[in-house]
Amino acid sequence: MKPSKHVTSIFLCAFILLTTNNAVHASPNILQKDVQIINVKLCADIKASLVLTRGAYGQVTVFGTVTNAGKGSYNIPSVAEVIMNLAYAPKFSYTMSGVSAILASKPFTALKAGESFKINASYQIPDFGGWNPAGAAPNARRLFTLRVIKQDGSPYTSGEECDPGNNTAAFELSYFDLKH
């Protein structure tokens, strides 16, 4: 007896269904062994940048920018500060002179990814004798620094800040001091 085309089609469909069903049930086991789920937390990255202009008679203007260069939002009570330090020849040690001043301070908490703000300051160098008068060697230096720190002064913990190393930008100016 010869099977009908209809019966042959049913057996063929059943065969395909059974083999496909086994393959579908086998696939998740294979995928579960080969695929790893990685959780990526978007991290904030506060970056400080600084530009200075030297004016006549020892006038210095500081233009600072604080930017969240990271992919995540920054939400930590913090402060951006422009600081000036003084050093004299021959050692040019900022700690030895003990002269330091905060020229500008700006508290902030939230900074979305890609956002930035400006912090500027102006400073008149006292006893200024010139940036380099008549080839004389400078006998003083001023270090202008923009830094961003947490308001409580504590260090950043893992995940709070991607790169704390770029939270500070500095620029040093040499000049001739009339009283030193």
SEMAR-809143 format. One line per field, with one value per atom (N, C-alpha, C): atom name; residue number from 1; x, z, y; residue in three letters. Coordinates in nm, 4 decimals. Example, Ala and Ser with C-alpha at 12.3 -4.5 7.8 and 13.67 -1.06 7.14 Angstrom:
<nodes>
mipa: [N	CA	C	N	CA	C]
marmar: [1	1	1	2	2	2]
X: [1.3190	1.2300	1.3200	1.2850	1.3670	1.2900]
Z: [0.7800	0.7800	0.7800	0.7080	0.7140	0.7870]
Y: [-0.5690	-0.4500	-0.3300	-0.2250	-0.1060	0.0030]
lomi: [Ala	Ala	Ala	Ser	Ser	Ser]
</nodes>
This chain:
<nodes>
mipa: [N	CA	C	N	CA	C	N	CA	C	N	CA	C	N	CA	C	N	CA	C	N	CA	C	N	CA	C	N	CA	C	N	CA	C	N	CA	C	N	CA	C	N	CA	C	N	CA	C	N	CA	C	N	CA	C	N	CA	C	N	CA	C	N	CA	C	N	CA	C	N	CA	C	N	CA	C	N	CA	C	N	CA	C	N	CA	C	N	CA	C	N	CA	C	N	CA	C	N	CA	C	N	CA	C	N	CA	C	N	CA	C	N	CA	C	N	CA	C	N	CA	C	N	CA	C	N	CA	C	N	CA	C	N	CA	C	N	CA	C	N	CA	C	N	CA	C	N	CA	C	N	CA	C	N	CA	C	N	CA	C	N	CA	C	N	CA	C	N	CA	C	N	CA	C	N	CA	C	N	CA	C	N	CA	C	N	CA	C	N	CA	C	N	CA	C	N	CA	C	N	CA	C	N	CA	C	N	CA	C	N	CA	C	N	CA	C	N	CA	C	N	CA	C	N	CA	C	N	CA	C	N	CA	C	N	CA	C	N	CA	C	N	CA	C	N	CA	C	N	CA	C	N	CA	C	N	CA	C	N	CA	C	N	CA	C	N	CA	C	N	CA	C	N	CA	C	N	CA	C	N	CA	C	N	CA	C	N	CA	C	N	CA	C	N	CA	C	N	CA	C	N	CA	C	N	CA	C	N	CA	C	N	CA	C	N	CA	C	N	CA	C	N	CA	C	N	CA	C	N	CA	C	N	CA	C	N	CA	C	N	CA	C	N	CA	C	N	CA	C	N	CA	C	N	CA	C	N	CA	C	N	CA	C	N	CA	C	N	CA	C	N	CA	C	N	CA	C	N	CA	C	N	CA	C	N	CA	C	N	CA	C	N	CA	C	N	CA	C	N	CA	C	N	CA	C	N	CA	C	N	CA	C	N	CA	C	N	CA	C	N	CA	C	N	CA	C	N	CA	C	N	CA	C	N	CA	C	N	CA	C	N	CA	C	N	CA	C	N	CA	C	N	CA	C	N	CA	C	N	CA	C	N	CA	C	N	CA	C	N	CA	C	N	CA	C	N	CA	C	N	CA	C	N	CA	C	N	CA	C	N	CA	C	N	CA	C	N	CA	C	N	CA	C	N	CA	C	N	CA	C	N	CA	C	N	CA	C	N	CA	C	N	CA	C	N	CA	C	N	CA	C	N	CA	C	N	CA	C	N	CA	C	N	CA	C	N	CA	C	N	CA	C	N	CA	C	N	CA	C	N	CA	C	N	CA	C	N	CA	C	N	CA	C	N	CA	C	N	CA	C	N	CA	C	N	CA	C	N	CA	C	N	CA	C	N	CA	C	N	CA	C	N	CA	C	N	CA	C	N	CA	C	N	CA	C	N	CA	C	N	CA	C	N	CA	C	N	CA	C]
marmar: [1	1	1	2	2	2	3	3	3	4	4	4	5	5	5	6	6	6	7	7	7	8	8	8	9	9	9	10	10	10	11	11	11	12	12	12	13	13	13	14	14	14	15	15	15	16	16	16	17	17	17	18	18	18	19	19	19	20	20	20	21	21	21	22	22	22	23	23	23	24	24	24	25	25	25	26	26	26	27	27	27	28	28	28	29	29	29	30	30	30	31	31	31	32	32	32	33	33	33	34	34	34	35	35	35	36	36	36	37	37	37	38	38	38	39	39	39	40	40	40	41	41	41	42	42	42	43	43	43	44	44	44	45	45	45	46	46	46	47	47	47	48	48	48	49	49	49	50	50	50	51	51	51	52	52	52	53	53	53	54	54	54	55	55	55	56	56	56	57	57	57	58	58	58	59	59	59	60	60	60	61	61	61	62	62	62	63	63	63	64	64	64	65	65	65	66	66	66	67	67	67	68	68	68	69	69	69	70	70	70	71	71	71	72	72	72	73	73	73	74	74	74	75	75	75	76	76	76	77	77	77	78	78	78	79	79	79	80	80	80	81	81	81	82	82	82	83	83	83	84	84	84	85	85	85	86	86	86	87	87	87	88	88	88	89	89	89	90	90	90	91	91	91	92	92	92	93	93	93	94	94	94	95	95	95	96	96	96	97	97	97	98	98	98	99	99	99	100	100	100	101	101	101	102	102	102	103	103	103	104	104	104	105	105	105	106	106	106	107	107	107	108	108	108	109	109	109	110	110	110	111	111	111	112	112	112	113	113	113	114	114	114	115	115	115	116	116	116	117	117	117	118	118	118	119	119	119	120	120	120	121	121	121	122	122	122	123	123	123	124	124	124	125	125	125	126	126	126	127	127	127	128	128	128	129	129	129	130	130	130	131	131	131	132	132	132	133	133	133	134	134	134	135	135	135	136	136	136	137	137	137	138	138	138	139	139	139	140	140	140	141	141	141	142	142	142	143	143	143	144	144	144	145	145	145	146	146	146	147	147	147	148	148	148	149	149	149	150	150	150	151	151	151	152	152	152	153	153	153	154	154	154	155	155	155	156	156	156	157	157	157	158	158	158	159	159	159	160	160	160	161	161	161	162	162	162	163	163	163	164	164	164	165	165	165	166	166	166	167	167	167	168	168	168	169	169	169	170	170	170	171	171	171	172	172	172	173	173	173	174	174	174	175	175	175	176	176	176	177	177	177	178	178	178	179	179	179	180	180	180]
X: [0.0834	0.0000	0.0887	0.0528	0.1324	0.0747	0.1633	0.1098	0.0680	-0.0343	-0.0835	0.0114	-0.0019	0.0835	0.0542	-0.0700	-0.1104	-0.0423	-0.0359	0.0273	0.1779	0.2373	0.3800	0.4105	0.3271	0.3460	0.3351	0.2437	0.2275	0.3519	0.4022	0.5229	0.6431	0.6549	0.7645	0.7564	0.6382	0.6197	0.6510	0.6077	0.6344	0.7836	0.8527	0.9980	1.0675	1.0313	1.0913	1.0618	0.9382	0.8992	0.9805	0.9968	1.0725	1.2196	1.2812	1.4229	1.4422	1.3510	1.3596	1.3364	1.2411	1.2095	1.3304	1.4014	1.5221	1.6306	1.6446	1.7457	1.7128	1.5846	1.5438	1.5688	1.5384	1.5616	1.7104	1.7918	1.9354	2.0029	1.9503	2.0149	2.0345	1.9338	1.9564	2.0686	2.0840	2.1918	2.3274	2.3397	2.4652	2.4886	2.3872	2.4010	2.4304	2.3682	2.3906	2.5349	2.5985	2.7371	2.8346	2.7987	2.8918	2.8754	2.7641	2.7374	2.7525	2.8280	2.8433	2.7788	2.7051	2.6427	2.7360	2.7673	2.8581	2.7794	2.7808	2.7157	2.8164	2.7830	2.8703	2.8018	2.8683	2.8150	2.8770	2.7914	2.8409	2.9077	3.0284	3.1086	3.1277	3.1224	3.1518	3.3032	3.3470	3.4900	3.5042	3.5316	3.5484	3.6867	3.6889	3.8155	3.8296	3.9441	3.9738	4.0663	4.0389	4.1294	4.1480	4.2636	4.3033	4.3770	4.3422	4.4115	4.4436	4.5657	4.6069	4.6471	4.6217	4.6766	4.7587	4.8740	4.9617	4.9372	4.9128	4.8917	5.0064	4.9965	5.0964	5.0920	5.2061	5.2195	5.1817	5.1940	5.1725	5.0274	4.9417	4.8012	4.7885	4.7267	4.7065	4.5563	4.5063	4.3659	4.3618	4.2828	4.2727	4.1339	4.1317	4.0064	4.0045	3.9172	3.9075	3.7758	3.7813	3.6615	3.6617	3.5457	3.5258	3.4225	3.4585	3.3726	3.3566	3.2353	3.2156	3.2372	3.3575	3.3949	3.3549	3.2920	3.2523	3.1183	3.0766	2.9493	2.8350	2.8682	2.7653	2.7534	2.6461	2.6239	2.7066	2.7505	2.8273	2.7303	2.7256	2.6318	2.6942	2.7997	2.8727	2.8956	2.8610	2.8915	3.0416	3.0760	3.2163	3.2403	3.3669	3.4041	3.5175	3.5068	3.6145	3.6847	3.8183	3.8959	4.0098	4.0303	4.1492	4.2420	4.3620	4.4576	4.5855	4.6472	4.7751	4.8778	4.9961	5.1089	5.2296	5.3179	5.4368	5.5630	5.6654	5.7967	5.9056	6.0162	6.1293	6.2537	6.3415	6.4712	6.5559	6.6508	6.7035	6.6326	6.5597	6.5012	6.3626	6.2944	6.1591	6.0691	6.0636	5.9808	5.8532	5.7404	5.6124	5.5836	5.6296	5.6073	5.6958	5.8158	5.9058	5.8535	5.7930	5.7462	5.6228	5.5394	5.4193	5.3119	5.3296	5.2316	5.1372	5.0102	4.9076	4.7762	4.6952	4.5656	4.4649	4.3411	4.2315	4.1739	4.1850	4.1402	3.9930	3.9403	3.7997	3.7570	3.6322	3.5775	3.4331	3.3971	3.2606	3.2115	3.1178	3.0621	2.9628	2.9549	2.8576	2.8331	2.7240	2.6918	2.6697	2.5735	2.5367	2.6006	2.6508	2.7058	2.6802	2.5878	2.5529	2.6683	2.6669	2.7690	2.7726	2.8923	2.9103	2.8909	2.8359	2.8154	2.9444	2.9520	3.0683	3.0251	3.1149	3.0943	3.2284	3.2238	3.3441	3.3700	3.4972	3.5399	3.6628	3.6494	3.7539	3.8023	3.9231	3.9800	4.0788	4.1032	4.1995	4.2951	4.4220	4.5203	4.6245	4.6552	4.7604	4.8823	4.9934	5.1153	5.1746	5.1912	5.2528	5.4042	5.4620	5.6064	5.6550	5.5746	5.6047	5.7097	5.8187	5.9258	5.9373	5.8488	5.8505	5.8524	5.8034	5.8016	5.9425	6.0275	6.1677	6.2401	6.2578	6.3125	6.4595	6.4867	6.6233	6.7076	6.6487	6.7235	6.7541	6.7040	6.7279	6.6591	6.7244	6.6653	6.5491	6.4365	6.3244	6.3646	6.3195	6.3523	6.2283	6.1145	5.9917	5.9042	5.8210	5.7249	5.5911	5.4872	5.3514	5.2902	5.2333	5.1651	5.0153	4.9430	4.7982	4.7380	4.6495	4.5940	4.4424	4.3782	4.2349	4.2211	4.1518	4.1323	3.9855	3.9414	3.8078	3.8243	3.7615	3.7680	3.6276	3.6105	3.4845	3.4788	3.3589	3.3464	3.3954	3.3802	3.4265	3.5759	3.6422	3.7867	3.8279	3.7334	3.7674	3.8062	3.8835	3.9219	3.8024	3.8112	3.7065	3.7156	3.5993	3.5949	3.5691	3.5879	3.5696	3.4273	3.4177	3.2888	3.2365	3.2952	3.2501	3.3072	3.4286	3.5023	3.5953	3.5803	3.6615	3.8107	3.8469	3.9879	4.0147	4.0341	4.0606	4.1902	4.2763	4.4025	4.3878	4.2732	4.2561	4.1635	4.1463	4.0646	4.1427	4.2684	4.3543	4.4253	4.4312	4.5087	4.5910	4.7149	4.8026	4.8827	4.9210	5.0016	5.0972	5.2245	5.3260	5.3791	5.3900	5.4452	5.5710	5.6771	5.8008	5.8071	5.8637	5.8723	5.9817	6.0043	6.1028	6.0292	6.0636	6.0036	6.0983	6.0498	6.1328	6.1839	6.1160	6.1560	6.2296	6.2558	6.3230	6.4606]
Z: [0.0000	0.0000	0.0000	-0.0803	-0.0982	-0.0086	0.0768	0.1632	0.0801	0.1272	0.0565	0.0791	-0.0099	0.0018	0.1297	0.1731	0.2949	0.4171	0.4278	0.5397	0.5374	0.4205	0.4073	0.4537	0.4196	0.4631	0.6139	0.6748	0.8210	0.8885	0.8396	0.8993	0.8816	0.7667	0.7404	0.8326	0.8508	0.9418	1.0858	1.1258	1.2620	1.2850	1.1863	1.1960	1.2112	1.1277	1.1333	1.2670	1.3156	1.4439	1.5590	1.5596	1.6673	1.6648	1.5509	1.5438	1.5741	1.5300	1.5595	1.7076	1.7653	1.9073	1.9925	1.9590	2.0324	2.0188	1.8998	1.8778	1.9559	1.9616	2.0350	2.1834	2.2344	2.3768	2.4096	2.3152	2.3394	2.3332	2.2554	2.2363	2.3647	2.4526	2.5736	2.6598	2.6662	2.7467	2.6921	2.5625	2.5002	2.5265	2.5064	2.5255	2.6704	2.7638	2.9045	2.9453	2.8834	2.9164	2.8531	2.7365	2.6606	2.6809	2.7315	2.7429	2.8881	2.9085	3.0410	3.0397	3.1439	3.1540	3.2326	3.1735	3.2365	3.2692	3.3957	3.4368	3.4280	3.3524	3.3363	3.4001	3.4971	3.5611	3.4924	3.4540	3.3919	3.4993	3.4740	3.5733	3.5350	3.6353	3.6155	3.6105	3.5406	3.5334	3.5317	3.6488	3.6612	3.6102	3.5176	3.4570	3.4741	3.5248	3.5427	3.4311	3.3776	3.2794	3.3141	3.2780	3.3233	3.2130	3.1953	3.1030	3.1796	3.1648	3.2319	3.1293	3.1653	3.0853	3.1781	3.1274	3.2011	3.1466	3.2385	3.1970	3.2431	3.2066	3.2501	3.4012	3.4587	3.6015	3.6921	3.6415	3.7244	3.7400	3.6541	3.6585	3.5943	3.6673	3.6180	3.6187	3.5074	3.5006	3.4756	3.5576	3.5539	3.5014	3.3989	3.3425	3.3621	3.4507	3.4783	3.4296	3.3929	3.3519	3.4198	3.4749	3.5334	3.4462	3.3961	3.3044	3.3535	3.3399	3.3627	3.2286	3.2088	3.0833	3.0803	3.1876	3.1947	3.1291	3.1363	3.0780	3.1790	3.3079	3.4118	3.4777	3.5499	3.6217	3.7497	3.7855	3.9086	4.0097	4.1299	4.2306	4.3695	4.3921	4.5192	4.5620	4.6856	4.7308	4.7179	4.6343	4.6010	4.5941	4.5758	4.5611	4.4587	4.3728	4.2791	4.3347	4.3398	4.3976	4.3052	4.2953	4.2285	4.3406	4.3434	4.4516	4.3929	4.4675	4.4277	4.5353	4.4931	4.5827	4.5330	4.6265	4.5969	4.6344	4.5493	4.5785	4.5345	4.6129	4.5819	4.5464	4.4693	4.4350	4.5622	4.5755	4.4731	4.4699	4.5773	4.5818	4.5180	4.5059	4.4505	4.5148	4.6456	4.7210	4.7673	4.7242	4.7647	4.9125	4.9653	5.1075	5.1960	5.1499	5.2311	5.2450	5.1413	5.1507	5.2384	5.2375	5.3206	5.2713	5.1532	5.0997	5.0060	5.0423	4.9641	4.9859	4.8813	4.8955	4.8020	4.8494	4.7641	4.6988	4.5662	4.4921	4.4540	4.4345	4.4007	4.4476	4.4868	4.5341	4.4870	4.4353	4.3851	4.4258	4.5217	4.5582	4.4518	4.4364	4.3445	4.3883	4.3401	4.3707	4.2442	4.1637	4.0464	3.9199	3.8379	3.7076	3.6143	3.5206	3.4275	3.3315	3.2701	3.1712	3.0613	3.0337	2.9299	2.9752	3.0937	3.1432	3.1980	3.1991	3.2557	3.3127	3.3917	3.4424	3.4514	3.4562	3.4607	3.6042	3.6338	3.7599	3.7258	3.7434	3.7037	3.8244	3.8131	3.9202	3.8597	3.9349	3.8950	4.0120	3.9813	4.0879	4.0440	4.1341	4.1109	4.1942	4.1278	4.1991	4.2663	4.3994	4.4681	4.4415	4.4499	4.4312	4.2982	4.1974	4.0653	3.9953	3.9500	3.8828	3.7355	3.6842	3.5428	3.5227	3.4059	3.3740	3.3495	3.2922	3.2749	3.2299	3.3223	3.2821	3.2403	3.1215	3.0693	3.0890	3.0678	3.0756	3.2166	3.3207	3.4595	3.4855	3.5622	3.5960	3.6926	3.6679	3.7614	3.8992	4.0030	4.1393	4.2166	4.1484	4.2141	4.1139	4.1700	4.0889	4.1618	4.0825	4.1352	4.0643	4.1437	4.0921	4.1093	3.9987	4.0006	3.9710	4.0591	4.0501	4.0579	3.9704	3.9808	4.0251	4.1364	4.1833	4.2203	4.2052	4.2468	4.3519	4.4677	4.5773	4.6357	4.7075	4.7786	4.8940	4.9247	5.0301	5.1649	5.1932	5.3219	5.3213	5.2066	5.1982	5.1863	5.1880	5.1796	5.0373	5.0240	4.8886	4.8183	4.6874	4.6099	4.6308	4.6407	4.6502	4.5117	4.4973	4.3686	4.3166	4.1914	4.1291	4.1405	4.2280	4.2412	4.1305	4.0924	3.9974	3.9166	3.7827	3.6988	3.7033	3.7058	3.6979	3.7865	3.9172	4.0053	3.9714	3.8901	3.8528	3.7654	3.6998	3.6158	3.6801	3.8108	3.8853	3.9179	3.8773	3.9062	3.7779	3.7613	3.6511	3.7105	3.6676	3.7252	3.6167	3.6485	3.5576	3.6421	3.6090	3.6852	3.6052	3.6744	3.6139	3.6893	3.6161	3.6757	3.6498	3.7462	3.7323	3.8251	3.8198	3.9042	4.0159	4.1422	4.2597	4.3092	4.3254	4.3653	4.5085	4.5966	4.7381	4.7759	4.6841	4.7232	4.6604]
Y: [-0.1158	0.0000	0.1231	0.2116	0.3317	0.4419	0.5092	0.6148	0.7343	0.7995	0.9180	1.0348	1.1304	1.2495	1.3247	1.3171	1.3874	1.3273	1.1959	1.1268	1.1539	1.1515	1.1793	1.3211	1.4124	1.5514	1.5634	1.4919	1.4967	1.4418	1.3269	1.2692	1.3620	1.4245	1.5175	1.6385	1.6934	1.8079	1.7689	1.6488	1.6026	1.5864	1.5297	1.5130	1.6491	1.7437	1.8781	1.9438	1.9300	1.9897	1.9311	1.8012	1.7358	1.7762	1.7800	1.8160	1.9634	2.0493	2.1922	2.2167	2.1449	2.1597	2.1252	2.0186	1.9814	2.0873	2.1427	2.2463	2.3722	2.4098	2.5296	2.5107	2.3918	2.3673	2.3589	2.3224	2.3126	2.4488	2.5393	2.6695	2.7481	2.7620	2.8418	2.7870	2.6546	2.5971	2.6387	2.6402	2.6814	2.8297	2.9131	3.0570	3.0923	3.0232	3.0540	3.0276	2.9334	2.9032	3.0019	3.0583	3.1401	3.2910	3.3366	3.4796	3.5233	3.6312	3.6905	3.8279	3.8583	3.9894	4.0803	4.1948	4.2907	4.4163	4.4555	4.5800	4.6932	4.7950	4.9107	5.0310	5.0912	5.2100	5.3316	5.4238	5.5454	5.6308	5.6716	5.7416	5.8884	5.9748	6.1166	6.1362	6.2400	6.2730	6.4249	6.4805	6.6252	6.6628	6.7595	6.8022	6.9535	6.9959	7.1386	7.1847	7.3038	7.3638	7.5108	7.5642	7.6971	7.7715	7.8992	7.9886	8.1159	8.1686	8.2925	8.3962	8.5216	8.6309	8.7192	8.7608	8.8531	8.9929	9.0841	9.2215	9.3103	9.4363	9.5343	9.5488	9.5812	9.6109	9.4932	9.3712	9.2531	9.2104	9.2575	9.2145	9.0763	8.9837	8.8473	8.8188	8.7677	8.7272	8.5773	8.5096	8.3641	8.3272	8.2436	8.1937	8.0426	7.9963	7.8534	7.7960	7.6698	7.5973	7.4611	7.4251	7.2926	7.2223	7.1035	7.0292	6.8857	6.8329	6.6903	6.6209	6.5691	6.5044	6.3577	6.3100	6.1697	6.1433	6.0174	5.9737	5.9768	5.9858	5.9873	6.1234	6.1432	6.2692	6.2722	6.3914	6.4154	6.4742	6.4179	6.4660	6.4535	6.5302	6.5281	6.6725	6.7098	6.8464	6.8734	6.9715	6.9990	7.1487	7.1842	7.3245	7.3347	7.4358	7.4688	7.5916	7.5879	7.6985	7.7385	7.8703	7.9233	7.9687	7.9110	7.9356	7.9939	8.0868	8.1452	8.1115	8.0673	8.0411	8.1186	8.1565	8.2364	8.1602	8.1729	8.1139	8.2120	8.2158	8.3042	8.2227	8.2853	8.2260	8.2208	8.1376	8.0481	7.9118	7.8742	7.7392	7.7313	7.8422	7.8456	7.7402	7.7399	7.6458	7.7166	7.6672	7.7266	7.7023	7.5918	7.5648	7.6516	7.6868	7.7700	7.9125	7.9674	8.1063	8.1172	8.0138	8.0159	8.1111	8.1688	8.2628	8.1873	8.1877	8.1205	8.1934	8.2018	8.2685	8.2039	8.1928	8.1478	8.2727	8.2802	8.3978	8.3903	8.2704	8.2514	8.1132	8.1030	7.9768	7.9658	7.8483	7.8293	7.6910	7.6850	7.5551	7.5068	7.3754	7.3156	7.1721	7.1155	6.9757	6.8953	6.9365	6.8575	6.9141	6.8234	6.8593	6.7410	6.7592	6.6518	6.6251	6.5091	6.4734	6.5788	6.6309	6.7312	6.8749	6.8972	7.0339	7.0918	7.2251	7.2932	7.4275	7.4856	7.6210	7.6912	7.8236	7.9074	7.9516	7.9682	8.0293	8.1141	8.2443	8.3383	8.4180	8.4704	8.5524	8.6519	8.7570	8.8595	8.8802	8.9028	8.9213	9.0237	9.1161	9.2157	9.1764	9.1471	9.1081	9.2319	9.2267	9.3411	9.3462	9.4634	9.4830	9.4259	9.4391	9.3848	9.4707	9.4051	9.4771	9.4434	9.3606	9.3255	9.1757	9.1360	8.9935	8.9409	9.0209	8.9850	9.1115	9.2085	9.3389	9.3310	9.3799	9.3947	9.2699	9.1535	9.0285	8.9823	9.0501	9.0082	8.8750	8.7923	8.6626	8.6829	8.6189	8.6307	8.5808	8.6496	8.6072	8.5636	8.5577	8.5130	8.4375	8.3499	8.2741	8.2710	8.2760	8.2609	8.1397	8.0520	7.9342	7.9559	7.9552	7.9701	7.8327	7.7861	7.6519	7.6568	7.5824	7.5568	7.4123	7.3917	7.2552	7.2344	7.1103	7.0707	6.9621	6.9857	6.8898	6.8703	6.7610	6.7401	6.8412	6.8917	6.9933	6.9439	6.8163	6.7647	6.7332	6.7505	6.7293	6.5837	6.4924	6.3498	6.3119	6.2040	6.1600	6.0948	6.0869	6.0207	5.8700	5.8067	5.6617	5.6043	5.4754	5.4087	5.4324	5.4738	5.4973	5.6391	5.7211	5.8600	5.9487	5.9215	6.0056	5.9156	5.9144	5.8239	5.8551	5.9848	6.0236	6.1447	6.1253	6.2396	6.3139	6.2535	6.3161	6.4398	6.4566	6.5750	6.6789	6.6697	6.7668	6.8935	6.9002	7.0145	7.0585	7.1904	7.2488	7.3629	7.3783	7.4804	7.5508	7.6745	7.7558	7.8395	7.8386	7.9108	8.0312	8.1442	8.2660	8.3077	8.3387	8.3903	8.5406	8.6152	8.7615	8.8135	8.9434	9.0078	9.0834	9.0473	9.1106	9.2191	9.3425	9.4560	9.4457	9.3797	9.3742	9.2475	9.1631	9.0375	9.0294]
lomi: [Met	Met	Met	Lys	Lys	Lys	Pro	Pro	Pro	Ser	Ser	Ser	Lys	Lys	Lys	His	His	His	Val	Val	Val	Thr	Thr	Thr	Ser	Ser	Ser	Ile	Ile	Ile	Phe	Phe	Phe	Leu	Leu	Leu	Cys	Cys	Cys	Ala	Ala	Ala	Phe	Phe	Phe	Ile	Ile	Ile	Leu	Leu	Leu	Leu	Leu	Leu	Thr	Thr	Thr	Thr	Thr	Thr	Asn	Asn	Asn	Asn	Asn	Asn	Ala	Ala	Ala	Val	Val	Val	His	His	His	Ala	Ala	Ala	Ser	Ser	Ser	Pro	Pro	Pro	Asn	Asn	Asn	Ile	Ile	Ile	Leu	Leu	Leu	Gln	Gln	Gln	Lys	Lys	Lys	Asp	Asp	Asp	Val	Val	Val	Gln	Gln	Gln	Ile	Ile	Ile	Ile	Ile	Ile	Asn	Asn	Asn	Val	Val	Val	Lys	Lys	Lys	Leu	Leu	Leu	Cys	Cys	Cys	Ala	Ala	Ala	Asp	Asp	Asp	Ile	Ile	Ile	Lys	Lys	Lys	Ala	Ala	Ala	Ser	Ser	Ser	Leu	Leu	Leu	Val	Val	Val	Leu	Leu	Leu	Thr	Thr	Thr	Arg	Arg	Arg	Gly	Gly	Gly	Ala	Ala	Ala	Tyr	Tyr	Tyr	Gly	Gly	Gly	Gln	Gln	Gln	Val	Val	Val	Thr	Thr	Thr	Val	Val	Val	Phe	Phe	Phe	Gly	Gly	Gly	Thr	Thr	Thr	Val	Val	Val	Thr	Thr	Thr	Asn	Asn	Asn	Ala	Ala	Ala	Gly	Gly	Gly	Lys	Lys	Lys	Gly	Gly	Gly	Ser	Ser	Ser	Tyr	Tyr	Tyr	Asn	Asn	Asn	Ile	Ile	Ile	Pro	Pro	Pro	Ser	Ser	Ser	Val	Val	Val	Ala	Ala	Ala	Glu	Glu	Glu	Val	Val	Val	Ile	Ile	Ile	Met	Met	Met	Asn	Asn	Asn	Leu	Leu	Leu	Ala	Ala	Ala	Tyr	Tyr	Tyr	Ala	Ala	Ala	Pro	Pro	Pro	Lys	Lys	Lys	Phe	Phe	Phe	Ser	Ser	Ser	Tyr	Tyr	Tyr	Thr	Thr	Thr	Met	Met	Met	Ser	Ser	Ser	Gly	Gly	Gly	Val	Val	Val	Ser	Ser	Ser	Ala	Ala	Ala	Ile	Ile	Ile	Leu	Leu	Leu	Ala	Ala	Ala	Ser	Ser	Ser	Lys	Lys	Lys	Pro	Pro	Pro	Phe	Phe	Phe	Thr	Thr	Thr	Ala	Ala	Ala	Leu	Leu	Leu	Lys	Lys	Lys	Ala	Ala	Ala	Gly	Gly	Gly	Glu	Glu	Glu	Ser	Ser	Ser	Phe	Phe	Phe	Lys	Lys	Lys	Ile	Ile	Ile	Asn	Asn	Asn	Ala	Ala	Ala	Ser	Ser	Ser	Tyr	Tyr	Tyr	Gln	Gln	Gln	Ile	Ile	Ile	Pro	Pro	Pro	Asp	Asp	Asp	Phe	Phe	Phe	Gly	Gly	Gly	Gly	Gly	Gly	Trp	Trp	Trp	Asn	Asn	Asn	Pro	Pro	Pro	Ala	Ala	Ala	Gly	Gly	Gly	Ala	Ala	Ala	Ala	Ala	Ala	Pro	Pro	Pro	Asn	Asn	Asn	Ala	Ala	Ala	Arg	Arg	Arg	Arg	Arg	Arg	Leu	Leu	Leu	Phe	Phe	Phe	Thr	Thr	Thr	Leu	Leu	Leu	Arg	Arg	Arg	Val	Val	Val	Ile	Ile	Ile	Lys	Lys	Lys	Gln	Gln	Gln	Asp	Asp	Asp	Gly	Gly	Gly	Ser	Ser	Ser	Pro	Pro	Pro	Tyr	Tyr	Tyr	Thr	Thr	Thr	Ser	Ser	Ser	Gly	Gly	Gly	Glu	Glu	Glu	Glu	Glu	Glu	Cys	Cys	Cys	Asp	Asp	Asp	Pro	Pro	Pro	Gly	Gly	Gly	Asn	Asn	Asn	Asn	Asn	Asn	Thr	Thr	Thr	Ala	Ala	Ala	Ala	Ala	Ala	Phe	Phe	Phe	Glu	Glu	Glu	Leu	Leu	Leu	Ser	Ser	Ser	Tyr	Tyr	Tyr	Phe	Phe	Phe	Asp	Asp	Asp	Leu	Leu	Leu	Lys	Lys	Lys	His	His	His]
</nodes>
